[in-house]
Amino acid sequence: MRVLFAGTPAVAVPSLNALLEAGFDIVAVLTRPDAPLGRKRTLTPSPVAARAEELGLPVIRAAKIDDDAVAAIRAANPDVAAIVAYGGLIPERALTIPEHGWINLHFSLLPAWRGAAPVQHAVINGDDVTGASTFLLEKGLDTGPVYGQLTETLSPEDTSGALLERLSHSGAVLLAQTLSAIETGAAHAVPQSGDVTLAPKLTIDDARIDWQQPALAIRRRINGVTPEPGAWTTWDGARFKIGAAVLRPDITDLAPGQVRFTGGAQAAAVVGTGSSGLELAQVQPAGKKMMPGADWARGLANREDVVFE
């Protein structure tokens, strides 16, 4: 079966690899244009584009599916399109090109967490179980009938990055299985049912910590926005990033945002919240690299006036 693969970030690469390993004929790869990265803003191919070029596959670069992109997709003559985190809307005129439509791998148990950031919202919400779904793409936002699903249990320590890495590999297998079933005529898509929740793209403001919230909610938010866009607060008027934190239910005498330091072998920085303490495991003060919270605490062991805002 001739497959057009659409994807952009690193989490889409396992799916491209899985489809090739399953023997599908990848006739073209659709991805976002090269983007400036690093301090020098060097134009860099997307991870999917880089992998496609390694494999010698034709690459269609398109920021949006315009007339040129539609013509290129039609010229590739795919039987089906597989899409994993492409990063753009597929217009109706493109949806009708492949005989079997566009099969989207989405990292949630649809209809839960429809939208651009399902894994991040699942972690922030404290879900016990999430997963991945393959479904037929249509005009609505992640509303199409579902071909298959898998589940993944979350641990309290899971960041969105770690969870998405696991789902990118298990989801790749699900996508390959779905396309195989479509090829043999065994696939059966069923309408979505259940409660709908939305997962819009997170902004930098969504990653700011509100210290009035309970410690558990704050830790979930830190995990949910790690690695992107990254949890932060302010200290002395500058942005202060937090990479990981540990619940300290034994500490209840700190005001929200107030920081207590201990030095020596048991160095720690604990922040007050709306409930109990939160020990900072990884921090990044302004102008510095991410470091263990204990190292930061040793340098400020005698300070009693540090308050996050």
VEXSERO-558928 format. One record per residue (C-alpha): y, z, x; residue in three letters. Coordinates in steps of 0.25 Angstrom, whole numbers. Layout:
<atom north="Y" up="Z" east="X" type="ala"/>
...
END
This chain:
<atom north="0" up="0" east="0" type="met"/>
<atom north="14" up="-4" east="5" type="arg"/>
<atom north="23" up="8" east="6" type="val"/>
<atom north="38" up="10" east="8" type="leu"/>
<atom north="40" up="24" east="14" type="phe"/>
<atom north="54" up="30" east="12" type="ala"/>
<atom north="58" up="43" east="20" type="gly"/>
<atom north="68" up="48" east="30" type="thr"/>
<atom north="66" up="62" east="35" type="pro"/>
<atom north="55" up="68" east="44" type="ala"/>
<atom north="47" up="74" east="32" type="val"/>
<atom north="45" up="60" east="27" type="ala"/>
<atom north="38" up="55" east="40" type="val"/>
<atom north="24" up="62" east="37" type="pro"/>
<atom north="24" up="54" east="24" type="ser"/>
<atom north="26" up="41" east="32" type="leu"/>
<atom north="15" up="44" east="42" type="asn"/>
<atom north="6" up="48" east="30" type="ala"/>
<atom north="7" up="35" east="23" type="leu"/>
<atom north="5" up="27" east="36" type="leu"/>
<atom north="-8" up="36" east="39" type="glu"/>
<atom north="-13" up="33" east="25" type="ala"/>
<atom north="-12" up="18" east="27" type="gly"/>
<atom north="0" up="14" east="19" type="phe"/>
<atom north="8" up="2" east="23" type="asp"/>
<atom north="22" up="7" east="25" type="ile"/>
<atom north="30" up="-6" east="23" type="val"/>
<atom north="44" up="1" east="26" type="ala"/>
<atom north="50" up="14" east="28" type="val"/>
<atom north="63" up="18" east="20" type="leu"/>
<atom north="72" up="28" east="27" type="thr"/>
<atom north="86" up="33" east="28" type="arg"/>
<atom north="95" up="27" east="39" type="pro"/>
<atom north="96" up="32" east="53" type="asp"/>
<atom north="105" up="45" east="53" type="ala"/>
<atom north="113" up="51" east="64" type="pro"/>
<atom north="107" up="63" east="70" type="leu"/>
<atom north="110" up="74" east="81" type="gly"/>
<atom north="123" up="77" east="87" type="arg"/>
<atom north="125" up="62" east="92" type="lys"/>
<atom north="122" up="57" east="78" type="arg"/>
<atom north="112" up="47" east="83" type="thr"/>
<atom north="107" up="38" east="72" type="leu"/>
<atom north="92" up="42" east="70" type="thr"/>
<atom north="81" up="36" east="62" type="pro"/>
<atom north="75" up="45" east="51" type="ser"/>
<atom north="62" up="51" east="54" type="pro"/>
<atom north="55" up="42" east="44" type="val"/>
<atom north="62" up="30" east="51" type="ala"/>
<atom north="58" up="34" east="65" type="ala"/>
<atom north="44" up="36" east="61" type="arg"/>
<atom north="44" up="22" east="54" type="ala"/>
<atom north="49" up="16" east="66" type="glu"/>
<atom north="38" up="22" east="74" type="glu"/>
<atom north="28" up="16" east="65" type="leu"/>
<atom north="35" up="3" east="65" type="gly"/>
<atom north="38" up="3" east="50" type="leu"/>
<atom north="49" up="-5" east="44" type="pro"/>
<atom north="61" up="5" east="41" type="val"/>
<atom north="71" up="3" east="29" type="ile"/>
<atom north="83" up="12" east="32" type="arg"/>
<atom north="92" up="15" east="20" type="ala"/>
<atom north="101" up="26" east="16" type="ala"/>
<atom north="100" up="21" east="2" type="lys"/>
<atom north="91" up="11" east="-5" type="ile"/>
<atom north="101" up="0" east="-6" type="asp"/>
<atom north="99" up="-15" east="-8" type="asp"/>
<atom north="94" up="-17" east="6" type="asp"/>
<atom north="85" up="-5" east="5" type="ala"/>
<atom north="79" up="-10" east="-8" type="val"/>
<atom north="77" up="-24" east="-2" type="ala"/>
<atom north="70" up="-18" east="10" type="ala"/>
<atom north="61" up="-10" east="2" type="ile"/>
<atom north="57" up="-22" east="-7" type="arg"/>
<atom north="55" up="-30" east="5" type="ala"/>
<atom north="45" up="-20" east="10" type="ala"/>
<atom north="37" up="-22" east="-3" type="asn"/>
<atom north="31" up="-8" east="-4" type="pro"/>
<atom north="20" up="-4" east="-14" type="asp"/>
<atom north="25" up="10" east="-14" type="val"/>
<atom north="36" up="18" east="-8" type="ala"/>
<atom north="34" up="32" east="-2" type="ala"/>
<atom north="47" up="41" east="-1" type="ile"/>
<atom north="48" up="54" east="7" type="val"/>
<atom north="62" up="60" east="8" type="ala"/>
<atom north="69" up="46" east="10" type="tyr"/>
<atom north="83" up="53" east="7" type="gly"/>
<atom north="88" up="43" east="-3" type="gly"/>
<atom north="87" up="38" east="-18" type="leu"/>
<atom north="77" up="26" east="-21" type="ile"/>
<atom north="84" up="18" east="-31" type="pro"/>
<atom north="76" up="12" east="-43" type="glu"/>
<atom north="77" up="-2" east="-38" type="arg"/>
<atom north="69" up="3" east="-25" type="ala"/>
<atom north="60" up="12" east="-33" type="leu"/>
<atom north="54" up="0" east="-40" type="thr"/>
<atom north="50" up="-8" east="-28" type="ile"/>
<atom north="37" up="-2" east="-24" type="pro"/>
<atom north="26" up="-5" east="-34" type="glu"/>
<atom north="22" up="10" east="-34" type="his"/>
<atom north="36" up="16" east="-33" type="gly"/>
<atom north="41" up="26" east="-23" type="trp"/>
<atom north="32" up="38" east="-21" type="ile"/>
<atom north="41" up="50" east="-16" type="asn"/>
<atom north="35" up="62" east="-8" type="leu"/>
<atom north="44" up="74" east="-13" type="his"/>
<atom north="42" up="88" east="-6" type="phe"/>
<atom north="41" up="96" east="-19" type="ser"/>
<atom north="32" up="98" east="-31" type="leu"/>
<atom north="40" up="89" east="-41" type="leu"/>
<atom north="47" up="92" east="-50" type="pro"/>
<atom north="51" up="104" east="-41" type="ala"/>
<atom north="62" up="101" east="-31" type="trp"/>
<atom north="66" up="87" east="-35" type="arg"/>
<atom north="76" up="83" east="-24" type="gly"/>
<atom north="80" up="81" east="-10" type="ala"/>
<atom north="76" up="95" east="-5" type="ala"/>
<atom north="63" up="100" east="-12" type="pro"/>
<atom north="57" up="108" east="0" type="val"/>
<atom north="70" up="115" east="3" type="gln"/>
<atom north="72" up="119" east="-11" type="his"/>
<atom north="58" up="124" east="-13" type="ala"/>
<atom north="60" up="133" east="-1" type="val"/>
<atom north="73" up="138" east="-5" type="ile"/>
<atom north="67" up="141" east="-19" type="asn"/>
<atom north="56" up="149" east="-13" type="gly"/>
<atom north="45" up="140" east="-19" type="asp"/>
<atom north="31" up="144" east="-16" type="asp"/>
<atom north="25" up="130" east="-17" type="val"/>
<atom north="31" up="117" east="-15" type="thr"/>
<atom north="25" up="103" east="-12" type="gly"/>
<atom north="27" up="88" east="-12" type="ala"/>
<atom north="26" up="77" east="-23" type="ser"/>
<atom north="24" up="62" east="-23" type="thr"/>
<atom north="30" up="56" east="-34" type="phe"/>
<atom north="35" up="42" east="-39" type="leu"/>
<atom north="50" up="41" east="-36" type="leu"/>
<atom north="59" up="37" east="-48" type="glu"/>
<atom north="74" up="37" east="-51" type="lys"/>
<atom north="74" up="52" east="-54" type="gly"/>
<atom north="75" up="63" east="-43" type="leu"/>
<atom north="61" up="66" east="-39" type="asp"/>
<atom north="56" up="64" east="-54" type="thr"/>
<atom north="45" up="54" east="-53" type="gly"/>
<atom north="30" up="56" east="-56" type="pro"/>
<atom north="22" up="64" east="-46" type="val"/>
<atom north="10" up="58" east="-39" type="tyr"/>
<atom north="6" up="70" east="-31" type="gly"/>
<atom north="10" up="84" east="-26" type="gln"/>
<atom north="6" up="94" east="-15" type="leu"/>
<atom north="10" up="109" east="-14" type="thr"/>
<atom north="15" up="117" east="-2" type="glu"/>
<atom north="16" up="132" east="-1" type="thr"/>
<atom north="29" up="138" east="4" type="leu"/>
<atom north="29" up="150" east="13" type="ser"/>
<atom north="41" up="159" east="14" type="pro"/>
<atom north="44" up="154" east="28" type="glu"/>
<atom north="44" up="139" east="25" type="asp"/>
<atom north="57" up="131" east="28" type="thr"/>
<atom north="60" up="118" east="20" type="ser"/>
<atom north="57" up="111" east="34" type="gly"/>
<atom north="44" up="117" east="36" type="ala"/>
<atom north="39" up="115" east="21" type="leu"/>
<atom north="44" up="101" east="21" type="leu"/>
<atom north="37" up="98" east="34" type="glu"/>
<atom north="24" up="102" east="28" type="arg"/>
<atom north="26" up="94" east="15" type="leu"/>
<atom north="30" up="82" east="23" type="ser"/>
<atom north="16" up="81" east="28" type="his"/>
<atom north="8" up="85" east="16" type="ser"/>
<atom north="17" up="77" east="7" type="gly"/>
<atom north="14" up="65" east="16" type="ala"/>
<atom north="0" up="66" east="12" type="val"/>
<atom north="3" up="67" east="-2" type="leu"/>
<atom north="12" up="54" east="-1" type="leu"/>
<atom north="1" up="47" east="5" type="ala"/>
<atom north="-9" up="51" east="-5" type="gln"/>
<atom north="0" up="47" east="-16" type="thr"/>
<atom north="2" up="33" east="-11" type="leu"/>
<atom north="-13" up="32" east="-9" type="ser"/>
<atom north="-15" up="35" east="-23" type="ala"/>
<atom north="-5" up="25" east="-28" type="ile"/>
<atom north="-11" up="15" east="-19" type="glu"/>
<atom north="-25" up="17" east="-26" type="thr"/>
<atom north="-19" up="19" east="-40" type="gly"/>
<atom north="-24" up="33" east="-41" type="ala"/>
<atom north="-10" up="39" east="-41" type="ala"/>
<atom north="-4" up="46" east="-54" type="his"/>
<atom north="10" up="51" east="-55" type="ala"/>
<atom north="13" up="62" east="-65" type="val"/>
<atom north="27" up="65" east="-70" type="pro"/>
<atom north="33" up="78" east="-64" type="gln"/>
<atom north="32" up="91" east="-72" type="ser"/>
<atom north="37" up="105" east="-71" type="gly"/>
<atom north="51" up="111" east="-67" type="asp"/>
<atom north="61" up="102" east="-60" type="val"/>
<atom north="69" up="108" east="-48" type="thr"/>
<atom north="79" up="101" east="-39" type="leu"/>
<atom north="80" up="101" east="-24" type="ala"/>
<atom north="93" up="94" east="-20" type="pro"/>
<atom north="97" up="92" east="-6" type="lys"/>
<atom north="101" up="105" east="1" type="leu"/>
<atom north="115" up="105" east="7" type="thr"/>
<atom north="121" up="114" east="18" type="ile"/>
<atom north="127" up="123" east="7" type="asp"/>
<atom north="113" up="125" east="2" type="asp"/>
<atom north="109" up="131" east="15" type="ala"/>
<atom north="119" up="141" east="16" type="arg"/>
<atom north="114" up="156" east="14" type="ile"/>
<atom north="119" up="165" east="4" type="asp"/>
<atom north="116" up="179" east="9" type="trp"/>
<atom north="118" up="185" east="-5" type="gln"/>
<atom north="105" up="178" east="-9" type="gln"/>
<atom north="91" up="186" east="-7" type="pro"/>
<atom north="85" up="185" east="7" type="ala"/>
<atom north="73" up="177" east="1" type="leu"/>
<atom north="82" up="167" east="-5" type="ala"/>
<atom north="90" up="165" east="8" type="ile"/>
<atom north="77" up="164" east="16" type="arg"/>
<atom north="72" up="153" east="7" type="arg"/>
<atom north="85" up="146" east="8" type="arg"/>
<atom north="85" up="147" east="23" type="ile"/>
<atom north="70" up="141" east="23" type="asn"/>
<atom north="74" up="130" east="13" type="gly"/>
<atom north="86" up="125" east="21" type="val"/>
<atom north="78" up="125" east="34" type="thr"/>
<atom north="79" up="116" east="42" type="pro"/>
<atom north="89" up="108" east="33" type="glu"/>
<atom north="101" up="111" east="30" type="pro"/>
<atom north="98" up="124" east="37" type="gly"/>
<atom north="102" up="138" east="31" type="ala"/>
<atom north="116" up="144" east="36" type="trp"/>
<atom north="126" up="154" east="33" type="thr"/>
<atom north="139" up="157" east="40" type="thr"/>
<atom north="143" up="168" east="51" type="trp"/>
<atom north="157" up="169" east="57" type="asp"/>
<atom north="161" up="156" east="49" type="gly"/>
<atom north="150" up="147" east="56" type="ala"/>
<atom north="137" up="142" east="50" type="arg"/>
<atom north="125" up="150" east="54" type="phe"/>
<atom north="111" up="144" east="52" type="lys"/>
<atom north="98" up="152" east="48" type="ile"/>
<atom north="85" up="145" east="51" type="gly"/>
<atom north="75" up="156" east="46" type="ala"/>
<atom north="76" up="170" east="40" type="ala"/>
<atom north="66" up="181" east="37" type="val"/>
<atom north="66" up="191" east="25" type="leu"/>
<atom north="70" up="205" east="29" type="arg"/>
<atom north="68" up="213" east="16" type="pro"/>
<atom north="68" up="226" east="24" type="asp"/>
<atom north="83" up="224" east="26" type="ile"/>
<atom north="92" up="226" east="14" type="thr"/>
<atom north="105" up="233" east="19" type="asp"/>
<atom north="112" up="220" east="24" type="leu"/>
<atom north="123" up="213" east="15" type="ala"/>
<atom north="121" up="198" east="12" type="pro"/>
<atom north="124" up="191" east="25" type="gly"/>
<atom north="125" up="203" east="34" type="gln"/>
<atom north="117" up="201" east="47" type="val"/>
<atom north="110" up="213" east="54" type="arg"/>
<atom north="106" up="211" east="69" type="phe"/>
<atom north="95" up="218" east="77" type="thr"/>
<atom north="94" up="215" east="92" type="gly"/>
<atom north="83" up="217" east="102" type="gly"/>
<atom north="68" up="213" east="100" type="ala"/>
<atom north="69" up="214" east="85" type="gln"/>
<atom north="82" up="206" east="84" type="ala"/>
<atom north="85" up="201" east="70" type="ala"/>
<atom north="97" up="196" east="62" type="ala"/>
<atom north="95" up="200" east="47" type="val"/>
<atom north="105" up="196" east="36" type="val"/>
<atom north="107" up="202" east="23" type="gly"/>
<atom north="105" up="195" east="10" type="thr"/>
<atom north="106" up="197" east="-5" type="gly"/>
<atom north="93" up="205" east="-4" type="ser"/>
<atom north="87" up="209" east="10" type="ser"/>
<atom north="88" up="204" east="24" type="gly"/>
<atom north="85" up="191" east="30" type="leu"/>
<atom north="82" up="190" east="45" type="glu"/>
<atom north="87" up="178" east="52" type="leu"/>
<atom north="75" up="171" east="60" type="ala"/>
<atom north="83" up="158" east="64" type="gln"/>
<atom north="98" up="157" east="65" type="val"/>
<atom north="108" up="147" east="71" type="gln"/>
<atom north="122" up="152" east="73" type="pro"/>
<atom north="133" up="142" east="74" type="ala"/>
<atom north="133" up="133" east="86" type="gly"/>
<atom north="119" up="138" east="90" type="lys"/>
<atom north="104" up="134" east="89" type="lys"/>
<atom north="95" up="140" east="79" type="met"/>
<atom north="89" up="153" east="85" type="met"/>
<atom north="80" up="165" east="81" type="pro"/>
<atom north="88" up="175" east="73" type="gly"/>
<atom north="84" up="186" east="82" type="ala"/>
<atom north="91" up="179" east="94" type="asp"/>
<atom north="104" up="178" east="86" type="trp"/>
<atom north="102" up="193" east="82" type="ala"/>
<atom north="101" up="198" east="96" type="arg"/>
<atom north="114" up="191" east="100" type="gly"/>
<atom north="121" up="198" east="88" type="leu"/>
<atom north="113" up="212" east="88" type="ala"/>
<atom north="126" up="220" east="88" type="asn"/>
<atom north="133" up="212" east="77" type="arg"/>
<atom north="135" up="219" east="64" type="glu"/>
<atom north="145" up="210" east="58" type="asp"/>
<atom north="138" up="197" east="56" type="val"/>
<atom north="138" up="192" east="41" type="val"/>
<atom north="133" up="179" east="36" type="phe"/>
<atom north="142" up="172" east="25" type="glu"/>
END
